[in-house]
Amino acid sequence: MKEIVHILQEKKLLFKKLTPIDVKTLGSRKKIDIYLGVDLKKYYASIIHVSKKSRILSKEALELMEFHTKLEVLNESKINKKFIYIQAPLCSKAKILFEEAKWTVWHEVD
């Protein structure tokens, strides 16, 4: 969690509350981190952190975007801001999918 807070500080994003969400509650076994944040204007934001060695393809991008809708159902409210922090190779088509769905993509390759 320290890493994601550091990244958010670099991007000048402040959250009153940042809660980690267990991926199993969303019905998945993926090894990703999902956070639900409340910003200073009391809007919800979902932050997904993906760290792996294999490339993220468009099929997996659609699965990751599905977590956002499941999180809205779990939270019982609309989540306006969507962020994804990727530490893996990213397919250009997957990046286009994220950007068309109005996700903010932070990509870093190790």
Backbone bond lengths (Angstrom), bond angles and torsions (degrees), N, CA, C in turn:
res aa  C-N    CA-C-N  psi(-1)  N-CA   C-N-CA  omega(-1)  CA-C   N-CA-C  phi
1 M - - - 1.448 - - 1.523 111.20 -
2 K 1.333 116.81 -29.61 1.458 120.25 178.99 1.517 111.13 -59.21
3 E 1.334 115.47 -39.88 1.460 120.51 -177.09 1.528 111.08 -63.47
4 I 1.313 117.56 -44.30 1.465 120.93 -178.06 1.523 110.78 -69.41
5 V 1.321 117.79 -35.35 1.469 121.01 177.15 1.531 109.81 -65.80
6 H 1.323 116.23 -39.55 1.464 120.72 177.79 1.532 110.90 -63.36
7 I 1.320 116.92 -43.42 1.464 121.11 178.46 1.530 110.62 -63.15
8 L 1.320 116.92 -42.25 1.461 120.55 178.98 1.526 111.51 -63.37
9 Q 1.322 117.11 -36.82 1.460 120.71 177.15 1.522 111.00 -66.26
10 E 1.349 116.94 -39.22 1.460 120.67 177.58 1.525 111.17 -62.67
11 K 1.324 116.40 -35.89 1.468 121.58 -179.39 1.528 111.78 -85.78
12 K 1.324 116.74 4.49 1.466 124.14 179.12 1.527 112.52 59.21
13 L 1.322 115.43 44.40 1.459 121.82 175.53 1.521 108.99 -111.31
14 L 1.309 115.80 127.92 1.457 121.07 179.17 1.517 109.63 -114.87
15 F 1.312 115.62 138.15 1.452 121.44 177.59 1.515 109.13 -128.17
16 K 1.334 115.59 135.57 1.471 120.46 175.26 1.513 109.94 -67.18
17 K 1.327 114.17 -38.74 1.455 120.33 -174.71 1.521 108.32 -140.48
18 L 1.319 116.99 132.67 1.457 122.40 177.69 1.525 107.15 -132.09
19 T 1.330 115.98 110.53 1.454 121.81 -174.13 1.518 110.48 -111.61
20 P 1.340 118.00 125.15 1.474 118.66 174.00 1.529 110.24 -73.13
21 I 1.323 115.97 139.38 1.456 122.52 180.00 1.523 108.22 -109.29
22 D 1.324 116.19 131.59 1.465 120.44 177.35 1.528 108.49 -73.26
23 V 1.323 116.39 126.60 1.463 121.76 -176.26 1.530 110.86 -64.81
24 K 1.312 116.94 -27.57 1.468 120.50 -179.85 1.530 111.34 -65.77
25 T 1.332 118.01 -29.88 1.460 120.04 177.82 1.526 111.47 -68.68
26 L 1.340 116.78 -21.47 1.463 121.29 177.03 1.522 111.49 -92.43
27 G 1.328 117.13 2.46 1.459 121.45 176.17 1.511 113.77 80.76
28 S 1.323 117.93 40.32 1.456 120.48 -179.56 1.520 110.77 -137.22
29 R 1.332 114.24 159.14 1.459 120.05 175.40 1.521 111.23 -115.91
30 K 1.320 117.36 9.74 1.469 121.81 -179.36 1.528 110.11 -65.26
31 K 1.309 114.27 150.24 1.462 120.04 178.66 1.530 108.93 -96.66
32 I 1.325 114.71 75.64 1.454 122.08 177.25 1.521 108.16 -130.90
33 D 1.310 115.33 165.06 1.464 120.96 176.75 1.519 108.39 -112.75
34 I 1.311 116.25 133.08 1.467 121.82 177.87 1.524 108.02 -124.43
35 Y 1.322 114.64 133.43 1.457 120.75 179.72 1.521 109.36 -126.60
36 L 1.319 115.66 145.27 1.451 122.13 174.64 1.521 106.93 -115.03
37 G 1.319 115.56 120.21 1.454 120.03 -177.23 1.513 111.89 -116.64
38 V 1.320 115.75 154.75 1.455 122.70 173.50 1.522 106.58 -120.54
39 D 1.346 116.29 118.15 1.463 118.70 -177.31 1.530 111.01 -82.67
40 L 1.316 116.41 -176.59 1.462 120.96 -174.72 1.528 112.97 -68.85
41 K 1.326 117.10 -21.75 1.469 120.79 177.45 1.529 111.82 -92.61
42 K 1.317 115.98 10.58 1.472 124.69 177.77 1.528 113.34 66.21
43 Y 1.334 116.39 31.67 1.461 121.43 172.12 1.517 108.89 -98.69
44 Y 1.326 116.05 145.79 1.457 120.59 178.16 1.525 110.47 -82.90
45 A 1.322 115.57 148.91 1.461 122.37 175.86 1.522 108.45 -138.90
46 S 1.320 115.66 139.11 1.465 119.21 174.84 1.525 107.71 -107.70
47 I 1.311 114.88 135.44 1.465 122.25 -179.75 1.522 107.44 -125.07
48 I 1.328 115.84 123.00 1.461 121.25 178.23 1.519 107.94 -113.67
49 H 1.320 116.15 131.19 1.465 122.28 178.72 1.523 108.77 -116.33
50 V 1.342 115.94 118.94 1.462 122.12 -179.64 1.520 108.00 -116.97
51 S 1.324 116.11 124.72 1.456 121.17 178.00 1.523 108.32 -134.71
52 K 1.343 115.73 111.98 1.460 119.96 179.06 1.520 109.46 -159.23
53 K 1.321 115.99 175.46 1.457 120.42 -176.91 1.522 113.22 -94.93
54 S 1.330 117.58 -28.65 1.465 120.08 -177.12 1.527 110.99 -83.73
55 R 1.307 115.37 160.50 1.458 122.54 -176.86 1.527 111.50 -72.26
56 I 1.333 115.31 144.03 1.455 121.19 175.66 1.521 107.69 -92.91
57 L 1.333 115.94 115.46 1.456 121.94 -179.45 1.528 109.99 -96.58
58 S 1.321 116.16 174.08 1.465 120.18 -175.80 1.530 112.28 -63.99
59 K 1.343 117.80 -32.42 1.463 120.48 177.87 1.530 110.80 -61.81
60 E 1.322 115.99 -44.28 1.465 119.75 178.93 1.529 111.20 -70.33
61 A 1.325 116.87 -31.45 1.463 120.32 177.19 1.527 110.32 -62.01
62 L 1.330 116.38 -40.48 1.466 119.96 177.50 1.529 111.01 -65.01
63 E 1.335 116.92 -38.02 1.464 120.54 177.16 1.532 110.91 -64.33
64 L 1.328 116.32 -40.58 1.467 119.94 179.46 1.529 111.17 -66.54
65 M 1.327 116.81 -37.34 1.462 119.84 177.83 1.530 111.20 -67.98
66 E 1.325 116.78 -28.26 1.461 121.55 177.96 1.539 110.93 -65.69
67 F 1.343 116.60 -30.36 1.469 119.95 177.64 1.530 110.64 -61.13
68 H 1.320 116.60 -32.93 1.463 120.34 179.17 1.528 110.58 -63.25
69 T 1.331 117.18 -44.84 1.468 119.50 179.89 1.521 111.23 -68.56
70 K 1.340 117.07 -35.80 1.468 119.97 176.91 1.523 110.52 -66.51
71 L 1.319 116.44 -34.76 1.460 121.11 178.99 1.534 110.38 -68.86
72 E 1.330 117.25 -36.08 1.459 120.11 175.92 1.530 110.85 -63.36
73 V 1.331 116.49 -40.44 1.465 120.42 178.18 1.523 110.22 -66.16
74 L 1.329 117.07 -42.53 1.458 121.47 179.51 1.530 111.40 -64.46
75 N 1.320 115.94 -39.86 1.464 121.62 -177.39 1.536 112.09 -82.71
76 E 1.322 116.75 -15.56 1.459 123.51 -178.90 1.524 112.98 58.90
77 S 1.330 116.84 36.15 1.458 121.52 174.76 1.528 109.46 -159.47
78 K 1.323 115.66 164.60 1.455 120.88 -179.69 1.520 109.85 -77.34
79 I 1.326 115.44 138.17 1.462 121.29 177.40 1.526 106.80 -109.68
80 N 1.335 116.40 113.45 1.455 121.50 -171.72 1.519 113.78 -79.49
81 K 1.304 118.10 -40.82 1.458 121.21 -173.17 1.519 110.19 -104.70
82 K 1.353 115.42 136.94 1.459 121.11 -176.99 1.522 108.45 -128.92
83 F 1.329 116.08 120.40 1.451 121.54 179.15 1.523 109.05 -123.88
84 I 1.327 116.21 144.64 1.464 120.55 173.21 1.519 108.17 -136.59
85 Y 1.333 114.73 130.17 1.463 122.17 178.59 1.524 107.08 -112.32
86 I 1.331 116.02 114.74 1.463 121.36 -173.18 1.521 110.01 -113.19
87 Q 1.333 115.55 124.06 1.457 122.47 173.26 1.527 107.26 -114.67
88 A 1.327 115.60 69.32 1.463 122.58 -178.20 1.520 107.29 -166.97
89 P 1.327 117.11 161.82 1.477 118.34 172.37 1.523 109.32 -62.81
90 L 1.326 116.37 140.76 1.458 121.50 -174.92 1.522 109.83 -125.16
91 C 1.313 116.11 126.85 1.456 122.77 176.88 1.534 108.70 -67.01
92 S 1.315 117.55 140.65 1.462 121.03 -177.81 1.529 111.41 -63.70
93 K 1.336 117.47 -34.89 1.467 120.44 178.07 1.526 111.01 -66.94
94 A 1.338 116.61 -35.86 1.463 120.40 177.91 1.527 110.15 -66.57
95 K 1.327 116.32 -39.87 1.461 119.63 179.32 1.528 110.33 -64.51
96 I 1.330 117.12 -39.58 1.458 121.25 177.94 1.530 110.41 -63.98
97 L 1.344 116.80 -40.01 1.470 120.78 177.44 1.525 111.16 -59.38
98 F 1.340 115.98 -45.90 1.464 120.14 179.05 1.528 110.75 -60.94
99 E 1.325 116.60 -46.37 1.459 120.04 -175.85 1.524 111.88 -68.34
100 E 1.349 117.91 -34.46 1.464 120.32 177.19 1.531 111.53 -68.00
101 A 1.335 116.22 -29.56 1.463 120.59 178.04 1.531 111.74 -88.02
102 K 1.328 116.64 12.27 1.471 124.15 177.04 1.523 113.84 63.76
103 W 1.327 116.32 38.68 1.452 121.90 172.90 1.524 108.00 -90.31
104 T 1.330 116.49 146.13 1.456 121.41 171.23 1.529 106.26 -93.72
105 V 1.343 116.64 117.73 1.461 122.07 -174.26 1.519 109.47 -106.01
106 W 1.331 115.62 123.71 1.457 122.00 171.08 1.509 106.28 -111.26
107 H 1.319 116.33 114.57 1.455 121.15 -175.32 1.512 110.49 -114.85
108 E 1.311 115.56 129.54 1.463 122.02 179.33 1.513 107.55 -139.32
109 V 1.335 115.92 124.08 1.458 120.32 178.77 1.522 108.27 -102.76
110 D 1.341 115.40 129.00 1.474 119.24 179.41 1.500 111.43 -76.49
